[in-house]
Amino acid sequence: MPSVEEAQADLESAQAAFETAQQTRRAAEQKAEQASQAAVEAQAAAEQATARADRARGESTDAATAAENARQTLGRLAAHAYMTNSELSSIMQLGIGDPEEFQARSSGVQDLMRVQDGVLAEAAESQANATDAASRADGHAAAAQQAAASATELSDQALAALDEAAAAMDEANAQLRKMRDIHAAAERAAEERENAQNQPDRGDDGGGGGGGSTDSPPPSGNGVFQYPSSARITSPYGMRVHPVTGVYKLHSGTDFGAACGSPVYAAYPGTVESANYAGAYGNRIEVSHGDIDGVDVTTTYNHLSAFSSSPGQSVAAGELIGRVGTTGSSTGCHLHFEVLVNGDFTDPMSWLQ
């Protein structure tokens, strides 16, 4: 588990990475929207250019048809005029006919030929212009289609970049949540360590089993209380290095190294306030003795394997109330016995001796 400072640094780094990923995603989203709009506009322009090219090709075809029709029509007229003029010339050579009429008709044929040449030239020019316009329109349409294809490709690339940015943001968000959890766990661990240093030791080092204990009442001490167990004392009340955590702290009671199942007796007359499982204490009995010499006194019996009394029950000094065990934070069978005066831990031996 990292320290709170290390977890805080990791959390800040993850937060910065997430914010960067958010900005990257927003930029990618904006770019994708712009590229998509450009692709739509380019596609519309390509469709319009293709339509114009189609119209121009149609107009070019129409112009070519008109020019061909003009050539055919004028060709027929020219042939007719030529034949007519030729017949008149033959008649004049025979001395038949009016010379003025011949001159007039010859002039008309020449005029017709000039008109024919003009019409054919105009038709050819119209056809050439239409063909050129169609060619330019085809070029514009091809360029527009290429632009639309390029815009679509750019849009696809922008969408792919957006997907990557979104995935990166999701990953950064997951990492941020993980760092938040680690930071919270580090803070809880630090708080627990601080509480452990500030709270008295619950006698969870265990005392070696006394073995051979019997159900006979324990000997009376020289103090106010009777001994709750006949086993030897394995760990006294007072400051010590915790055998598990290594923390120097108060051991809040006296440990009797009795074997599991050995009897536990009430040290003084009183009322059982509670008999339940209490975390590190394991199975715990709490007996209230009321006022003794002007102070409120309570005794507790911890790590029990069984209860022989129940809440609300009145017990006498030396009465069996439970059995030694190793429940809770305990490394071996023993009784952890505590005396509280006005709610504060005190040395049990000052009440037993």
MOZIDA-V208906 format. One record per pair of residues at least 24 apart in sequence whose ideal C-beta (glycine too) atoms are under 7 Angstrom apart, sorted by sequence separation. I is the first residue (numbers start at 1). GAP is how many residues later the second one is. If there is no record, write none. Layout:
i=[I/I]
gap=[GAP/GAP]
//
This chain:
i=[85/283/285/303/231/232/303/208/231/302/207/229/231/303/81/207/287/229/205/81/231/268/303/203/267/275/303/229/303/275/301/302/77/78/229/275/228/275/285/301/228/264/272/274/285/78/205/272/273/300/77/201/226/228/272/299/204/264/272/299/201/226/271/272/74/225/283/297/298/225/271/272/282/224/261/283/297/74/213/260/270/282/74/213/269/282/295/296/210/218/269/281/295/201/203/207/209/210/211/215/217/269/280/282/70/71/196/200/201/203/207/208/209/210/213/266/268/279/280/70/197/200/201/202/203/207/209/266/267/196/200/201/209/266/197/200/203/210/266/70/265/266/265/265/266/67/265/66/67/263/264/264/67/264/67/263/264/262/261/262/63/64/261/63/260/259/260/258/260/63/224/60/59/60/264/60/228/260/59/60/259/258/204/258/56/57/257/258/56/202/256/202/255/256/255/56/255/256/253/254/53/253/52/53/253/252/53/53/49/50/226/49/226/252/254/49/229/253/254/46/45/46/203/202/234/46/217/46/42/43/42/229/228/42/228/237/237/39/237/38/39/236/39/35/36/35/206/35/209/204/206/208/209/204/206/207/227/32/204/205/206/225/31/32/202/204/207/223/224/225/206/223/223/32/223/221/222/221/28/29/203/28/202/28/25/24/25/24/25/200/21/22/21/21/18/17/18/17/18/14/15/14/14/11/10/11/10/11/7/8/7/7/2/4/3/4/1/2/1/4/1]
gap=[24/24/24/24/25/25/25/26/26/26/27/27/27/27/28/28/28/29/30/31/31/31/31/32/32/32/32/33/33/34/34/34/35/35/35/35/36/36/36/36/37/37/37/37/37/38/38/38/38/38/39/39/39/39/39/39/40/40/40/40/41/41/41/41/42/42/42/42/42/43/43/43/43/44/44/44/44/45/45/45/45/45/46/46/46/46/46/46/47/47/47/47/47/48/48/48/48/48/48/48/48/48/48/48/49/49/49/49/49/49/49/49/49/49/49/49/49/49/49/50/50/50/50/50/50/50/50/50/50/51/51/51/51/51/52/52/52/52/52/53/53/53/54/55/55/56/56/57/57/57/57/58/59/59/60/60/60/61/62/62/63/63/63/64/64/65/65/66/66/67/68/70/71/71/71/73/73/73/74/74/74/75/76/76/77/77/77/77/78/78/78/79/79/79/80/81/81/81/83/83/84/84/85/85/85/86/87/88/91/91/91/92/92/93/94/95/95/95/95/98/99/99/99/100/100/101/101/102/105/105/106/106/107/109/109/110/111/112/112/113/113/113/116/119/119/120/120/123/123/124/124/124/124/125/125/125/125/126/126/126/126/126/127/127/127/127/127/127/127/127/128/128/129/130/130/131/131/132/133/133/133/134/134/137/140/141/141/144/144/145/147/147/148/151/154/155/155/158/158/161/161/162/165/168/169/169/172/172/175/175/176/179/180/182/183/183/184/184/185/186/188]
//
